[in-house]
Amino acid sequence: SWLLREHGYEVRAVEDAAGVFAALEERTPDLLLLDIMMPEMDGFQALERIKGDERWRDVPVLMFSAMPAEEATIRT
């Protein structure tokens, strides 16, 4: 987040999916950076919920993870 702020972007960092949804309720972002590995609800589940809500359906989402690419892209 500090790198984005250094380049003039407004950043709101949250700890978990509950924080994501609370922040979305307050303000719809121009872009959402979403970690795949979050406590309680993973990023894929959060993304499904976000895209299922018409208020946030059109928000661009960039998913990222510290997991190896093969693991991060495989869903069962």
MOGI-V759485 format. One record per pair of residues at least 24 apart in sequence whose C-alpha atoms are under 7 Angstrom apart, sorted by sequence separation. I is the first residue (numbers start at 0). J is the second residue. D is the distance in whole Angstrom. If there is no record, write none. Layout:
[[I;J;D] [I;J;D]]
This chain:
[[16;40;6] [33;60;7] [35;62;6] [30;58;6] [31;59;6] [32;60;6] [33;61;6] [34;62;6] [35;63;6] [36;64;7] [16;45;6] [29;58;6] [30;59;5] [31;60;5] [32;61;5] [33;62;5] [34;63;5] [35;64;5] [30;60;6] [31;61;6] [32;62;6] [33;63;6] [34;64;6]]
